[in-house]
């Protein structure tokens, strides 16, 4: 009988807090609508999102929980897919277009994510006019928050441009797992009682991805 070995890592304090809050709740989502003016190559844009998922481990992380265990471990998948849709609404009037965007955002919010699958990035490209588009993105709060999304938008722009030129981004990003392990080691350090007290007293916000560097 073949036994499969699963390499997992502890959740960060923020992730643990969110895990307990997020179960069976649709409220904990990070979501944005990105307006894009000008011509867009949808195939390259999809490739852009796939490259970003490949670059950032947190975006292809799954959460595995053994029976009877309250808190799961995080497992980095070798590959991660994105949920990608394209919708054209050029024939609608402005109000109907706005209603359609909100409808699609609501549909993304209503998705019941399976945290044991590494494919949780929801994306939809809407064509509003020949030279006007809107890219809708939704992630569970375990992966991102509003500040994360602002930096994700910047990375989409840089990566899209690089893909058009056939180039790749040279820098290797700091991974969220490194930050997570550092936090856990700090909590376990017998000489870091002040640090322990600090983290225990925090009301943890959503996590932020490693590419949230200060600009």
N, C-alpha and C positions, 0 to 999 in steps of 0.2 A: 504493500500500500504506500502510495507516494504522499509525503507530508509536506504541505506548503508552509514556508516560513514567512511570517509577516513582520516587516521592520516598521515599528511605530515609534512615535515620540509623544511626550507629554504635551498637553494643551498649555498655553500661556494662561496666566491668571485672568486676563480679559476674556479669552475664549471659554474658559470654564464658567465664568459668570454668564456669558451669553448663551452657552449651551443649556444651562438650567432655565433661562428665560425663554429660549427660542422654541422649545419643543411644542409642536402642533400649533404654532402661532404664525400668522401671516404678517404680523406687524413689523418684524425685524428684517427689513430689506434695505439695501442701498440701491438707489435708482437715479438715473439721469436721462435727459433727452438732449442730444447734441445736435444743434442746427449746423448744417454744412451747406455753404453756398458755392456754386460753381459745378462744373462737371465732376462726376465721381465714378471711379471704376469699382463696382460692387465686388468683383472677384478679388481685387487687390485689397479692398477694405476687409473682407472676410479673412484673407490671408494675414492681414495685419493683426487682427484679434487672435488668430491662432498662434502667431509668433509671440504675442504678449503672454498668452497662457503658457507657452513653452518656456519663456524666460523667467516667469515668476512661479515658484513652486506652490505658493499659497493658492493660486488659481487652478491647480490640479491636485489639490489635497482632498482626501476623503477622510471620514471620521468613522472608525470602527469601534464598536462597543461589544465586549464579550457579555454573554448572558449573566444577569445579576450584578453587573458593574454599572455604576451611575454615570461616571465620566468616561468618555471614549479616549482612544489615542488617535493622533493624526498620522496619516500614512500618505507619503508623497508618491503619486502615481507617475510612471514613466511618461505617460501621454495623457493629455486631456482634450476633450472635444468641447466645442461651443454649440449652443443652440442658436441657429441662424435662420432668420426669415426675411423675406423681402415683400413689401406691400406697396402698390402704386395707388395713390389717391388723388391724382392730378385733376380728375373731373369734378371733385367736390368743391363746394364754396368754402370760404375761410372758416366759418363757424363749424361746419360739418367736419372739416379737416381737424380742427382743434378737438372736437368730440371724439373723432376716430383715434387720435393720438392718446387721449386719456383712456379710451377703452382698451387699447393695446397695452398701455402701462399697467392698467388694472389687471389685465389677463396675466401679465408677467408677475405681478405681485401675488396673484392667487395660485401660482405654481407651488405645489407641494414638493419641495426639494428632497431628494433621496441623498442624504449625506454620506452614504456608503458608495456613491458613484462620483468620480472625479470630473464631472461635466456639468457644472452648475452656473456657468455664465450664460445668461439669457440675452440675446441681441436680436434686434429687428431694424432693418433699414427701410424707412418710408420715403418714397419719392413723392414730394409735394408739387413739384414743377420740374421742368427740364433741367433747371439749374439750381434747384433747392431741395434739400433732403433733411431728414431727421433720423439720427441713430439712437435707438432706445436700448439702454443697458440696465440690467437688474442682476444683483448678486445678494446672497444671504449676508446678514450683518456679521457673521463669523468670518467673512472674507474681506469686507470693505465697509467704509463709512463715507459720509459726504465729502470729507477732505480727501480721502483716497480717490474718489471719483474725479475730483478736480485734477489730480495728478495723472490719473488714468487717461483723461482727455488729452493732456499734453503728450503723453507717451504714444497715444494713438496717432497724433499728428506727426510726430517724429518717425515712428515706425512706418506709417503709410508712405511718407516721402522716401524713406530708405527702400521700401519695397518697390516703389515706382522706378527707382534708379538701379535696382538690382543689388543694393548694398545691404549690409547688416550692421546692427548697432554694436560697436566694439566693446563697450564696458559690460562687465559681468555684475548684475545687480546683487546687493545684499539681500539675502533671503529672510523671510519672516521667521523661519525656524531658528535661525541664529539668535534673533532677538528673543524668541520664546524660551530657548534653552538658557540664555543669559538671565532672564527673569527668574526662572525656576531655580537656577543655581544660587542666585542672590537670596531667595527665600530659604534655601536649605543651609546657607552658611551660618554656622553657629555663632560667628562673630558679628553677624549683621542683624542684631535684634532691632535696631532702629529701622532698618530696611523692611524687616518683616512686619513691624507695627504699621509702617506707612502703607504697605500694599494691602494689609488686612482692612484698613480703614477707608480704602478707596471705593467709590461707587463707579465701577469700571465702565467707561464708554465703549463704543465700538472700536475694534482694532483698526490699525492703519497699516497699509501695505508698505513694504520696504521702499518702494519707489516714491514715497512721500517725502522726499528730501526738501529741505528749505531752499526756496528759489531766491 
